[in-house]
Amino acid sequence: MTALDDRFVKRRHDAPTGYFEVEAAGLRWLDVPGGVPVAEPLHVSPTQLTTTRLDMSPPTESAAEDFGRRLAVTHDAGARYFGVSPDGWSGDGYIGTIPLPHALEPVRSWGEFYANLRLRPYLRAAYDQGIHLDVIGRVCTRLEAGEYDDPSDEPCRIHGDLWSGNVLWTPDGVHLIDPAAHGGHRETDLAMLALFGLPRLDRVLRAYDEAHSLRDGWRERIGLHQLHPLLVHVVLFGGGYVAQAIEAARRY
């Protein structure tokens, strides 16, 4: 990574196919009027991505509230169906350094999408790290049965990897970087914000709920939406994430 006067350059000479191209497509897709600003992609190639450089500043209450309201706008821009890739990209994506499956055609429900494209693809690698398949399998069965679906849940335009490190507090407010963007559930982004601790999160969530009322019981579903990133961390890092993922799965 290289920071220049007005640009930021990410390089990876061994990048897998589409690694930077899908990231750039995700940034462009998330850049909607009134939504959360993103690091603007200026140039993309198979081995690097250049974006605008963003200066950092301390998180403030007003910036947190603005972020919450704008994130609701971004989500409400919508997506054609759950699991769809960002406009301008037709293949799978990446979360961190590992593949992130996209749905090539509409799926029946969010639960079906989440079970089959966000949990099951990582089970073999998670099993090798010590997670018993039946623990996650039971959650997948309940998801496919529609136990966590609601007719009001429309596919949203989500960042997909919205942990605190991808939320940049700047003098002009929050900007987003490094998306794993796709058509998903709004609660997924909110759960990810909580996973590793975002500054002033309560303010963000309150402003979000004022802009777009969240469905009853959303706080009880946070762990369900965190299960996918926890499995990703099990695959990448193993260790303490194994116990955390098992604990989350057993609640559902």
N, C-alpha and C positions, 0 to 999 in steps of 0.2 A: 504494500500500500504506500502511496506517495501523495503528500499534500503539497499542492502548489499554491500560488497566490490566490487564484480564484477557482481552482479545480481540485478534485480529489480523484486519484487514479487507483483502481484495484487491478492487480495483475495476477494471473495464474497460468503459467505456461503449460501445465498439464491439465487444464480445465476440461471436464467431460463435455460432450456435445451439448451445446445450448446453455451452458452454465450461466454465462453473462447475458446472453440474448433474452432468456426468460426473465431474468431479473430486471432488465431494462423494460421489457414489455409490461411487467408488473408495476413498475414505477409509473409508467405512462397511464396505465389503466386506473390506478388509484388516484391520479391527479384530476379530481373532479371539481367543478365550481362550488365553492363554499366548503369543500372538504378539507382534510388535513393536508397541508403542503408536503411535498416530497422533495428529496434530492433530485434535481432535474438531470436525467441522463443526457449527456452531450455527445458521447461517442461510444459505440460498442463494437467489439470484435470477438472472435472466439477465445481470445486470451486476455482481454481486459475490458473494463468498463470505466468511463470517465463521467463523473457527475459534478455538479456545482459543489463548491466547498462551503460548508456551513460552520459558522463560529458558534461556540457554546456560551451559554449563560446559565445562571442558577434558575431552578424551577420556581415559579411564583404561583400564587393562588389564581391570579387572573389568567395566566397561561394555561394552568391546569383546567380551569373551567372552559376556556376557549377550545382546548384540545378535546374535551368531552363532547361539546356541542358539534365540533367539526367532524369528529369520528362518527357520530350518528349520521351526518350527511354523507360521508364516504360510504358507509354501509348501505344507506338507503338508495345509493346509485344503482344497486342491484346487480344481479348476474343472471344469465340465461337459465342456469340450473346448478344444483349442488355439484361441486367438483369440477366445474368448467375451468379451463385455463384462461388467463387474461387475454384480451383481444390482442391480436398480432402474434400469438403463439399457439401451436396446435398439438404439441407433445407434452410429455411429463415435465415437471419442474424439479426443484431442489429445495430442501430445508436444511440449512447449514451446508454440509458437504455430501449429504446422501440424497438419493432420489425421492421425489414426492409425486406419487401417481395422481394424474388428473383423469377425470371421467371423459371419455370420448363421445358419449351420448348421454342424454338425460337419464337419471336414476329415479327410482320410485319415490324415495323419501330421503330426508337428511340422515335418519338412522341407518338406512341401508348404505348410503355413501360413507358415513363415518366408520361403520363396522368394516366395510370391505376395502376402502381406499385409505383409511387413516390408522386403523389398528392392525388388521390382519397382515398387511404387507411387512410389518416389522416383527411378527411373532417368532419366526425362526431364529433371527438374530437375537431377539430378547430371550428366547429359551436357552440359547447358548450362554447367556449371561446369568441364568438362574431363575428366570420367571417361568412358572408352570403354565402350560398353554390353557388349561381348563379355567384358570382365574380370569384371563382375558376373554376366553371363549364364551363364558357365561354372559359377560357384558355384551359381546357381539350379538348373541342370540336375542337378548332383550332389546337391543337397538334395532335389529332387523324386524322384530315383532311390533315395532312402533311405539314402545313404551315411553320414549322420550320425544316423540314427535308431536307437533301441534299444527292444526290447519293454518294458523296465522304465521307460521315460520316460513317466510319467503327467502329464497337464496339471496344472500347479501354479498357485496363487494368487500372482501376482507383482506387484510394484510397477510395473515396466515402464520407469521412468526413474530408477533408483536410483544416480544419481551422488552424489558426496560432498555437494553442496550441498543435497540433499534428505534428508540424514541429520543430524538435529539432536541434538547431545549436550547433555543436560540434567542437572540434579542427580538426576533420577529415572531416568536411563538414556536410551538412544536413542529418539527419536520420529521418525516418517516424515511428510513433507509432499509435496505436489505430485505425486501419482501419475499414471501413465498405465496404470492397472491393467487386467489382462486375464488370461485363461488362457494360460500360457506355460511356458517351460522354466526350471527353477531356475537353470541355469547362466547364463541371460541376466542375472538380477539380480546374480549374483556377478561376471560379466564387467564389468558397468556400474560396480560398486564399484571395480574396478581401473582403469577407463579414465582417470579424472582424479585418482586417488590419494586413498584414504580413510585417515585416520590409523589406525594399529594394525590394518591390514588382515590381516596374518598371523594375529593373535589371533582376529579375526572368523572367518576361514576355517577355522582349526583347530577352533574351538568348533562351527562349523556342521557340519564333517565328523564330529565326534564325535556330534552329535545326529542327523545323517542322512548316512550314508556316501555320498560322491560317487562317480560312476561312473569307472572307470579312464580315464585320458587327458583328464580334464576341463580340465586346465591347457592342453593343446594345442588345445583348442577355444575358448579365451577370445577369440581374435581373430575367430573366426567369429561369436560372439555380439555382439562389438563392432561388427561391420560395419553393422548397422542404425543404432545411434546415430551412427556416423561419417557415414553417408549423410545422416542428418537434419542434422548439423552442416555438411555440404557444402551442403545446400539452404539452410540459414539463414545461413551465414557464408562459405562458399567457402574461399578462401585455403589455408592449410596443411593443412586437413582433406582436401583432394583427394588429396594424396600419401599421407597416412596411410590413407585408405580403399583406395586402389589397392594399397598394400603389404599390407594385411590380406587383401584379396580374393585376391591372388596366392598366398597360402599355402594356399588351399583349392580 
